[in-house]
Amino acid sequence: MIPLSLPGHDRTGSRHREEAVSEAIAFPKSPLAGLRDPRLVRQFSYVGGRWVAAASGETIAVTDPATGDFLGEVTSLSAEESALAADAAAAAFPGWAGALPQERGRLLRRWHELILENREDLARLMVLEQGKPISEARGEIDYAASFVDYYAEEAKRPNIESVTSHLPDAEMEVWLEPVGVAALITPWNFPSAMLTRKAAAALAAGCTVVAHPSHETPFSALALAELAERAGVPAGAFNVVTGSARIVVEPWLSDPRVRALSFTGSTEIGRHLYRRCGDTVKRIVMELGGHAPFLLFADADLDRAVDEAVKAKFATSGQDCLGANRFLVERPVYAEFCERFAAQARVLSVDAGMKDPDIGPLTNEKAVRKQEEHVADALARGARCLAGGGRHEKGPLFFAPTVLVDVPADALILREETFGPVAAIAPFDTEAEALARANDSEYGLIAYLHTRDPRRIYRLSRALQYGMVAVNRTKVTGAPIPFGGMKQSGIGREGARHGMQAFMDIKYVCRDWA
Ligand code: NAP
């Protein structure tokens, strides 16, 4: 029995209230009502296997970034109510950790199937709250599901190792054990995949989970919780808490039962959480900012480099931690690359995500202002604009795909992440100069390299201080790879077997067998 009660919302009461709302279609005037399965639209938090509302009645409104229209609202829990999610996860931990790994794998497999069965609804939900083009949203659902699939398998694989003894009469083993409750904090730009990448790994390892999705995109996470419930994930193993991040995450930071924290978001918030986790010495995984360099050498296949550059900059409307932010191009091909890249940028379509354009709206006004600031600063320092340059007529949160060339090294856009559809290009003359400029950053998530020279590929792949290096291509991610950054881009890795490491402790046992 999970010891959870929220003031004023007894188990049956709150659940029935939510079901009544869902059956009547949660927000009948909202585009959310058009989903094939409107029960995927949940407005309460999922805590201890129940859909619970804040006793205060407080909610957070969610709007469509393409139109500004109200989509719906989610409950905003208090710190005390969020602490109950950690209670639920802690209570569920022994049962989940003690379940056969095959059983955890079976439930994850079912969750994966349900995500794919509901792919279209989940993608549409994501477009409505996040804004990305529907094709990209479908791709993200596949990507999100792939982590659940991968960790359904990986759940069975953490092995016991025996050690060749160095002590007389001793027998040694190394075990891997789940750490306890894991807190997961996810951003708005990949609202489904960032959650499954963390949650599937933690659940496979035997941890139970408390998750906080961004207030910009809570519906995607709540829909995943609904599907986890349908898959049979036991009450308390997977909890999703909506509300103000500062309020609901706080009790988890000081809770010693929360043994791991996995965060994807800005470096600024990452630093704050890192400091706070020190008090209880939590295991940490952090996927932070990117500010990726794109190095193009004159010997590269220019046709390919231009196509890959467009993907590296404009996918996810530029709101991607893997987005190329600094194009450094060797001088002999500089002018041609700038022209051809700008020509492609000028014809990118900009529209609401449901129309499946190349570029959707940005997430909020703050993001649009950052694009304006970076463009104005670069122009003031002598850069030239070859495409776009400002807001787009489609609406207040749309920004035209923009290409700035001759951007000086001290421009803001070459110093900090833009997180939007503005590309900055500058020439270089030597490999040493390109490498020094690429590494001259506090960030180290991904670097893109375009060259045909195999020796240069090897040299630079070694020398670039980045957790990931993409050579002559853009798409590199997927469930089987260790995703993550060096320097202040993060700590730890997600995906692959490495993605389970922060959720497991190593226990060494030494037995006397004499
Ligand atoms: P953010 O402001 O750092 O928010 C990320 C998450 O942290 C959200 O769930 C947010 O909740 C929560 N949060 C905010 N303040 C918090 C606090 N004081 N305590 C606890 N949680 C807090 O970043 P964002 O604007 O959503 O995302 C953009 C940034 O994330 C970019 O810098 C990007 O590079 C980075 N990112 C990195 C990766 C990667 O894998 N490396 C992937 C995607 C994004 P609320 O939204 O509810 O405030």
Residues whose N, C-alpha, C, O or C-beta is under 5 A from the ligand:
A	BS01	NAP	I185 T186 P187 W188 H212 P213 S214 H215 E216 G243 A245 R246 V249 T264 G265 S266 T267 I269 E287 L288 G289 G290 C321 S489
